[in-house]
């Protein structure tokens, strides 16, 4: 008999863009209505780099999502001159710090210009001592299909140099990243819905599909298969993070299309269909909730979503 309903307990989106202003008011409730919480990206204009800006942004998110049982887990934009005193003071207000290589994706122009361990050491050592996780957009500026693969040695050098630092490889897209998960105890990852479904062929194999264009770009079929297998098995170091990235329609359907796939309104529904298709529904709660709770040490309010 076909499945007629499915329950999800405390679903979490561990990589989300809510933007700001009218866009936040529009898209915020599309997540807060069904998710218990989400890890919010700090790449606004200007980026979130101060306690005042962080708390004010969290308040704006709360206002946009009022009425829903929803926790916004906010992050700081990585800078290499954060002092120990500053990070110690803000530690309880953030879930992590997001590192962007400069210019590699939307609103990342003020990201780090060098991924050399010694250059990054001051902030990373402090984060390690204070137990603040590091979230990383892991791409180089090389050939677009190889950017994540080329970043793997950087992840390895960070994992070795800071063994007590929890490092999250954000929105992974390759089988190389899946293989790296099991190599270092302090490496974890998020994966999006769209990277479980599409390859580059879906984006540009025929007519260009601008609403499927994102960074990191979708990869090869063998990469999608590796990601999907890990997700369906609810690999304990892998979490769902939609990387849902809304843009005005005129910035997607244009010359110079903005990068980002907007999936928030249908993420959980499609995940249920996908896991049911592969007879893996028993693992879905781990993938969209329990793994993230364990990795980040979250204690969240009860919220059960029934999908019919």
C-alpha positions in Angstrom: 0.0 0.0 0.0 1.3 3.5 -0.9 2.5 5.8 1.9 -0.2 8.3 2.8 1.6 10.3 5.5 4.9 10.6 7.2 6.1 12.3 10.5 9.3 14.3 10.9 10.5 15.3 14.3 12.3 18.6 14.8 13.5 19.0 11.2 16.5 21.2 10.8 18.0 23.1 7.8 21.7 23.5 8.6 22.5 25.9 5.8 20.0 28.5 4.8 20.0 32.0 3.3 17.2 34.3 4.5 18.5 37.5 3.1 17.0 40.7 4.7 14.3 43.3 4.4 11.3 42.4 2.2 13.0 39.2 1.0 13.4 38.0 4.6 9.8 38.8 5.4 8.7 36.8 2.3 11.0 33.7 2.6 11.5 33.4 6.4 8.0 31.9 7.1 8.5 29.4 4.2 11.2 27.8 6.4 9.9 28.5 9.9 6.5 27.0 9.1 7.9 23.5 8.7 11.4 23.5 10.2 12.3 23.6 13.9 15.4 25.6 13.2 18.0 26.6 10.7 21.6 27.7 10.5 21.5 31.1 8.9 24.3 32.4 6.6 25.9 35.8 7.5 26.8 37.0 3.9 24.5 40.0 4.0 25.6 43.4 2.6 27.5 44.3 4.8 28.2 40.9 6.3 27.5 40.1 9.9 30.8 40.7 11.8 29.7 42.4 15.0 27.6 41.4 18.0 25.3 44.3 17.5 24.6 43.4 13.8 24.2 39.7 14.7 21.6 40.3 17.5 19.7 42.8 15.4 19.6 40.4 12.4 18.4 37.6 14.7 15.6 39.9 16.0 14.6 40.7 12.4 14.4 37.0 11.6 12.3 36.4 14.8 9.9 39.1 13.7 9.6 37.7 10.2 8.9 34.2 11.5 6.7 35.2 14.5 4.0 32.6 15.4 6.2 29.6 14.4 8.1 27.4 16.8 11.5 28.1 15.1 15.0 28.8 16.2 17.4 30.9 14.0 20.9 29.7 14.6 23.0 32.7 13.5 26.6 32.7 12.4 29.4 35.3 12.1 31.2 36.1 8.9 34.8 34.9 9.3 37.5 37.6 9.9 41.1 36.9 10.9 41.3 39.7 13.4 38.6 38.6 15.8 40.0 38.8 19.4 39.7 36.2 22.0 37.7 38.5 24.2 35.2 39.3 21.3 34.7 35.6 20.5 34.4 34.6 24.1 31.7 37.3 24.6 29.7 36.3 21.5 30.1 32.5 21.8 26.7 31.9 23.3 24.9 34.0 20.6 26.3 32.1 17.6 26.3 28.5 16.4 29.5 28.9 14.3 31.6 31.1 12.1 31.3 30.9 8.3 34.5 31.2 6.2 34.2 32.3 2.6 37.2 32.4 0.2 37.1 36.0 -1.2 34.8 36.4 -4.2 33.9 32.8 -4.6 30.1 33.1 -4.2 27.3 35.6 -3.5 28.4 38.5 -1.3 31.8 37.0 -0.4 34.0 39.8 -1.7 35.2 40.5 1.8 36.1 36.9 2.5 39.6 35.5 3.2 42.2 36.0 0.5 44.5 33.3 1.7 43.7 29.8 2.9 47.2 29.3 4.4 46.9 27.6 7.8 49.3 30.0 9.4 47.5 33.1 8.1 44.2 31.7 9.6 45.7 30.4 12.8 44.9 33.4 15.1 41.1 33.1 14.7 41.0 29.3 14.3 43.0 28.6 17.4 40.7 30.8 19.4 37.6 29.1 17.9 39.2 25.7 18.8 39.8 26.7 22.4 36.2 28.1 22.7 34.5 25.2 21.0 33.1 27.3 18.1 32.5 25.3 14.9 33.9 26.5 11.6 31.6 26.3 8.5 33.4 26.5 5.2 32.4 27.3 1.6 35.1 24.9 0.2 36.0 26.0 -3.3 39.1 27.4 -5.0 38.9 29.8 -8.0 40.1 27.1 -10.4 38.1 25.5 -13.2 34.5 25.4 -12.1 34.0 21.6 -12.1 37.2 21.1 -10.1 36.9 23.8 -7.5 35.6 21.6 -4.7 38.0 18.8 -5.4 40.9 21.2 -5.4 39.8 22.4 -1.9 40.1 18.9 -0.4 43.8 19.4 0.6 42.9 22.6 2.4 40.3 20.8 4.4 42.9 18.2 5.3 45.4 20.8 6.4 42.8 22.5 8.6 41.7 19.2 10.1 45.3 18.2 10.9 46.4 21.6 12.2 43.3 22.1 14.4 42.2 18.6 15.6 39.9 20.0 18.2 38.1 22.3 15.8 34.8 21.1 14.5 34.9 21.8 10.7 31.8 21.6 8.5 32.3 21.2 4.8 29.3 23.1 3.5 27.0 22.0 0.6 29.4 19.2 -0.6 29.0 18.1 -4.2 31.6 15.5 -4.9 32.4 11.9 -4.1 35.8 13.1 -3.0 34.2 15.1 -0.1 32.2 12.0 1.0 35.4 10.0 1.1 37.1 12.7 3.2 34.4 12.5 5.8 35.6 9.2 7.1 39.3 10.2 7.1 39.3 12.9 9.9 37.3 12.8 13.1 36.7 16.6 13.1 35.3 16.9 9.6 31.5 17.0 9.0 29.4 18.1 6.1 26.1 19.4 4.9 24.4 18.5 1.6 21.6 20.2 -0.3 18.4 18.8 -1.8 19.3 19.9 -5.3 22.7 18.2 -5.3 20.9 14.9 -4.4 18.8 15.3 -7.5 20.6 17.1 -10.3 23.9 17.0 -12.3 25.4 19.6 -14.5 23.5 18.1 -17.4 20.3 19.3 -15.8 21.7 22.8 -15.5 23.3 23.3 -18.9 22.9 20.0 -20.9 20.1 21.4 -23.0 18.5 24.8 -22.7 20.0 26.7 -19.8 18.0 26.2 -16.6 18.8 29.3 -14.6 16.8 28.3 -11.5 19.1 25.2 -11.1 22.3 27.3 -11.4 24.1 27.4 -8.1 27.6 27.5 -6.5 29.0 25.0 -6.0 27.8 24.0 -9.4 26.1 20.6 -9.8 28.7 17.9 -10.8 28.8 14.5 -12.5 26.4 11.6 -12.1 28.9 9.6 -10.0 29.1 12.5 -7.6 25.4 12.7 -7.2 25.3 9.0 -6.6 27.9 9.2 -3.8 26.0 12.1 -2.2 22.7 10.3 -2.4 24.0 7.0 -1.0 25.5 8.8 2.0 22.3 10.8 2.6 20.0 7.7 2.2 22.1 5.9 4.8 22.0 9.0 7.0 25.8 9.0 7.3 26.3 10.2 11.0 28.6 13.0 9.9 26.3 14.3 7.2 23.4 16.8 7.7 20.8 18.3 5.6 21.5 21.9 4.6 19.3 23.2 1.9 21.5 26.2 0.9 18.2 27.5 -0.3 19.2 30.9 -1.8 16.4 33.2 -2.9 16.9 35.9 -5.6 14.5 38.2 -7.3 13.2 36.5 -10.5 14.8 39.2 -12.7 18.2 38.3 -11.3 17.8 34.6 -12.2 16.2 34.9 -15.6 18.8 37.3 -17.1 22.2 37.6 -18.5 24.6 37.1 -15.6 22.2 34.8 -13.7 22.7 34.9 -9.9 23.8 31.7 -8.3 21.3 30.0 -6.0 18.6 27.4 -5.9 15.5 28.3 -3.9 14.0 25.1 -2.3 12.7 26.1 1.1 8.9 25.7 0.4 9.2 22.1 -0.9 12.4 20.8 0.7 10.8 18.4 3.2 8.1 17.2 0.8 10.7 16.3 -1.9 13.0 14.6 0.7 10.1 12.4 1.8 9.4 11.4 -1.8 13.1 10.8 -2.5 13.7 8.6 0.6 10.5 6.7 0.0 11.6 6.0 -3.6 14.7 4.3 -2.3 13.0 2.6 0.7 15.0 4.6 3.2 12.4 6.6 5.2 13.7 5.0 8.4 16.8 7.1 8.0 15.2 10.5 7.1 14.8 11.8 10.7 18.5 11.2 11.3 19.4 13.0 8.1 17.2 16.1 8.7 17.4 16.3 12.4 19.2 13.8 14.7 22.7 14.1 13.1 22.7 17.9 13.3 21.6 17.7 17.0 24.5 15.5 17.8 27.1 17.4 15.8 26.1 20.8 17.1 24.9 19.7 20.5 21.4 21.2 20.0 18.6 20.9 22.4 15.5 22.1 20.6 11.8 22.3 21.2 9.5 19.5 20.2 8.0 20.1 16.8 6.5 17.3 14.7 5.6 17.9 11.0 3.1 15.6 9.3 3.5 15.4 5.5 0.4 14.0 3.8 
